[in-house]
């Protein structure tokens, strides 16, 4: 039986975070996560219930319609961001090959708990949510800096260094945690941490929230 993909939402926007911030992209958000809100109680994404459960052709058509509505066409080189939830649970060879055949560059945003087949993607962002994780290399590591704001694996700079030890990424980002109940993004803590860490660490700001786009 042909595989069905559980999809939460698909939308056209600009990538808001990390090294590709500002890049036009279609976001393909899969439903489901192998960690859950118990591990990330501050998660700002609703990934639990699928809006669609679709086969390959219908998934491609949903992506196509979204690209046409957002950008006028499926433009060559348009970024396709596979996200979630945890996209590595669903992005497979047939979907990757079909998206690339339509001209997309595929970016994945994974929690890195399980190893990722890097041949499926053109860009891999790993954002660990547990201190022990399997994917140790990629294009960028993006750690959510919880600091003293909320519980998490990154309460201080030493914890950040420990998580990054033994990894090989082209870029390293620290991103403020955004918890409205505690006053929103902890910019001050994150900035101070990046300044203490020094290169290669950089600050990642969720620019899509700042400018008011999805």
N, C-alpha and C positions, 0 to 999 in steps of 0.2 A: 504494500500500500504506500502511495506517495506521501511524503511528509507534509504535515501541516505546521504552520508557524503561528505561535500565539503572540499577537501584536497588541500593544497598548495604545500607541498613537504614532502618527507620521505627520511631520510638519516641515515646512521650508522656513529657514531663518539664517542667521549668521552664527557660526560657532562662537560661543561666548567665553571659552576658557582655554588656558594653556597656550602652547606655541602656535596653534592655528586660529587663535581668536581673530574674529573679523572675517573669516572665510565663509563664503556662501555654502550652505549645506542643507541637505535633506536629512532630517533625523528620523531614523527607524528605531523606535523604542519597543523592545520586546517585553512581554509580560514575564514575570517570574524571576526569582533570585535564589541562589543557593545559600545565602547568608541570612537575609531577613531583617526586619526592623529591630529584632532583639539585639543584633550586633551593631546596627546603625540606627539608634532611636532618633537621631537628628536628620535622617535622610529626607530630602525635600522632593522626592519623586514618588508618584503613585504608580507602582508597577504591578500591583497584586492581580487585578482582574483584567483579562484580555478583552479588548473591544472587538477584535476580529480573530478568527482562527482560519487561516487561509493556506491554500496550496501555493506552489511556486509561481504559477502564472498570475494568479490573482494578487499575490504579494507584489510582483513586478508591476502590475497595472496600478496598484495603489500608490507605489512609489512614483510611477510615471505621472499620474494625475497630480500628485503633490508637487513634483518638479515643474510641471507645466503651469499650474496655478501660481506657484511662487516665483518662478524665474522665466516663464515664457516657453521653456523647452527643457529637455534633458540635455543640457549643455555639456560638451566634452570636458572631462576633468572635474565635473561637479563632485563635491565631497558628499559621500554617504556615510553618516555617522551611525554605526550600529551601537546602540546603548540599551539601557534597561533600568531596573533589574540587572540581570547578568547576561549580556549578549552572547558570550561564548557557549552558553547552553544550547543555542539555537542556530547561530550563523554556521552554515555548513558549506561544503564544496559546491553543490548545485546552485545555491543562492549566490555565493561569492562569484562563481564563474558567470552567472547570468547578469549580475549587476555590472561586472567589469565589461562584459560584452556590450552593455549599453553605454559605456563610457565613464562610469563612476569610478572615483578613487574611494576606497573603503577604509574608513577609520573605525576602530573599535575602542570603546571605553570599558575596560574590564576591572573587576576587583582583584584579579590576579590570583585568586585562591587556587584555581586549577590551571595547569599549563595551557597556553593558547597556541593553536597551529598558526604560526605567523605567516604561512604561505597564503592564508585566506584573506589577509588584510594588507593594505599599503601603509598603514599607520597604526601603531598600537600604543594606547595610553593605559597605564596600569595605575590604579588608585587603591592600594591595599586598605582593607578595613580590619584586618587581623594581623597581629605581629608575625605570624607564620603564614607564608603564602608561597605558591609554586612558581609563578612567572617572574623571573628575576631579570629579564632584559626586555627592551622595547625601545620605542622612540621617545617616550616621556614617562616619568614617574610623577604623579600628582598626589601629594598627601594632603588630606584635609586636616588643618591644624586646629585641634580642639582646645589646646592650652588649658586654661582653668575654666573655660566656659561651660563645657559639658564633658561627661565621661568619654573616653576614647583611647586609642593607642598612641596618640601624639600629644601628651600633656606638656612636654618640654623639648628642648633642643636635643638633649641626650637621647630621647626616645626616637626622634627623627633620624639621628645619625645611626642608631642601632638598626632601624628598619631598612635604611638604605645601604647598609654594609653588605658587600658582596654582590651588589646589583650592577648592571651595565645598561644605562639609559643615555640617550643623546642629550636629554634635557631633564632637569629636576625642578619641580614646582611645589611650592607650599601655598595652600589656598585657605583663606579664612573660613571658619565654619559659620553658617548662617542659621541662627536659631532665633526667631523673632521674640520668643519668650524671655531671652536673655539680652535683648537689645539689638539683635541683628548681627551682622558680620563682626567678628572680633579683629578688625583691621589692625588695631594697635599692637596686639599680641603677635599677630602673624608677621607684621612688618619688623618688629623687634627680633623675632626669631630668625627671619631671613638675613637681617643684618649681622646677627651673631654667627649664623652658619657660614655666610660668605659664599663665593662661587663654589660649585656651579648652581647653587640654589637661586631661584627667582620667585617673585610673588605672582600668583595667579589670582586675578580678580574676576568674578562672575559678571562680565561686562553686559551680558544680556539682561541681567536684573537692573543694572545701573541705567541702561538706555530704554528699558521697557519693551523688550521683544521676547518671544518664546525661547 
